[in-house]
């Protein structure tokens, strides 16, 4: 599966990655380079993107996790707003509702299933 990202979000994330010289930014940049970039109006509303509210499960736990993917300066775990640089966000961005995929996380390989995507 190839992640899909809109042109405007690609530009925002590309500029953010270019400004940050940290491991997380490099990892996000690597994934960004693999993504299919589409016009903003061609991105389906069930694709995980910046500012998406997403519900997913790690299939080894089966407890749904809900969060919103935000820019690093907007991250607030108490409000379930997670930085786009977080490994889980790098994994989810560009995939769509009902996708099931395996991803290498810092804690090991995980199988993730996206249950619901809400874009506003």
C-alpha positions as CSV (number, residue, x, y, z in Angstrom):
1,X,0.0,0.0,0.0
2,X,1.2,3.5,-0.9
3,X,0.2,6.4,1.3
4,X,-1.7,9.2,-0.3
5,X,-1.3,12.8,0.7
6,X,-2.8,16.1,-0.6
7,X,-0.6,18.8,-2.2
8,X,-1.2,21.3,0.5
9,X,-0.4,18.9,3.4
10,X,2.6,17.7,1.5
11,X,4.0,21.2,1.3
12,X,3.3,21.9,5.0
13,X,5.0,18.7,6.1
14,X,7.8,19.0,3.6
15,X,8.7,22.5,4.9
16,X,8.4,21.3,8.5
17,X,10.7,18.3,7.8
18,X,13.2,20.7,6.1
19,X,13.3,22.9,9.2
20,X,13.9,20.2,11.7
21,X,17.1,18.2,12.0
22,X,15.8,15.4,14.2
23,X,15.4,11.6,13.7
24,X,11.6,11.9,13.7
25,X,11.6,14.5,10.9
26,X,13.9,12.4,8.8
27,X,11.6,9.3,9.2
28,X,8.6,11.4,8.3
29,X,10.5,12.8,5.3
30,X,11.3,9.3,4.1
31,X,7.7,8.3,4.2
32,X,6.6,11.5,2.5
33,X,9.0,10.7,-0.4
34,X,7.1,7.4,-0.9
35,X,3.6,9.0,-0.9
36,X,1.4,9.6,-3.9
37,X,0.7,13.3,-3.9
38,X,-2.8,14.3,-5.2
39,X,-4.7,17.5,-5.7
40,X,-6.4,18.6,-2.5
41,X,-9.9,18.0,-4.0
42,X,-8.9,14.5,-5.0
43,X,-8.0,13.3,-1.5
44,X,-10.9,11.2,-0.2
45,X,-12.4,12.3,3.1
46,X,-11.6,8.9,4.7
47,X,-7.8,9.3,4.2
48,X,-5.7,10.1,7.3
49,X,-4.1,13.5,7.0
50,X,-2.9,16.4,9.0
51,X,-5.7,17.4,11.4
52,X,-7.6,14.1,10.9
53,X,-9.3,12.6,13.9
54,X,-8.5,8.9,13.6
55,X,-9.6,5.8,15.5
56,X,-7.4,2.7,15.0
57,X,-6.3,-0.5,16.8
58,X,-3.1,-2.3,17.2
59,X,-4.4,-5.8,16.4
60,X,-2.4,-7.3,19.3
61,X,-4.4,-5.3,21.8
62,X,-7.8,-4.6,20.1
63,X,-8.4,-1.5,22.3
64,X,-9.4,1.3,20.0
65,X,-7.2,4.4,20.2
66,X,-8.6,7.8,19.2
67,X,-6.5,10.9,18.4
68,X,-6.0,13.9,16.2
69,X,-2.8,14.4,14.1
70,X,-1.5,17.9,14.5
71,X,1.6,20.1,14.0
72,X,4.2,19.6,16.7
73,X,3.5,22.9,18.4
74,X,-0.2,22.0,18.7
75,X,0.4,18.6,20.3
76,X,-1.4,18.0,23.6
77,X,-1.7,14.5,24.9
78,X,-4.4,15.4,27.4
79,X,-6.5,16.5,24.5
80,X,-5.4,13.5,22.4
81,X,-3.6,15.8,19.9
82,X,-0.5,14.0,18.7
83,X,2.4,15.5,16.7
84,X,2.7,14.4,13.1
85,X,6.3,13.5,14.0
86,X,5.2,10.8,16.5
87,X,5.9,7.3,15.1
88,X,2.2,6.3,15.2
89,X,1.3,9.4,13.1
90,X,4.0,8.7,10.6
91,X,2.5,5.2,10.3
92,X,-1.1,6.3,9.9
93,X,-0.8,9.4,7.6
94,X,-1.8,8.7,4.0
95,X,-3.7,5.5,4.7
96,X,-7.5,5.3,4.7
97,X,-10.4,4.0,6.8
98,X,-10.5,0.1,6.9
99,X,-6.8,-0.3,5.8
100,X,-4.9,-3.0,7.7
101,X,-1.1,-2.9,7.5
102,X,2.0,-3.8,9.3
103,X,4.4,-1.1,10.4
104,X,7.8,-1.1,12.1
105,X,7.4,0.9,15.3
106,X,10.1,1.7,18.0
107,X,8.5,-1.1,20.1
108,X,8.6,-3.6,17.2
109,X,6.4,-4.5,14.3
110,X,2.7,-3.8,14.7
111,X,-0.3,-4.6,12.7
112,X,-2.6,-1.6,12.6
113,X,-6.2,-1.3,11.4
114,X,-7.8,2.1,10.8
115,X,-11.4,2.0,12.1
116,X,-12.6,5.5,11.4
117,X,-11.3,8.7,9.9
118,X,-13.0,12.1,10.4
119,X,-11.7,15.1,8.5
120,X,-13.3,18.5,9.1
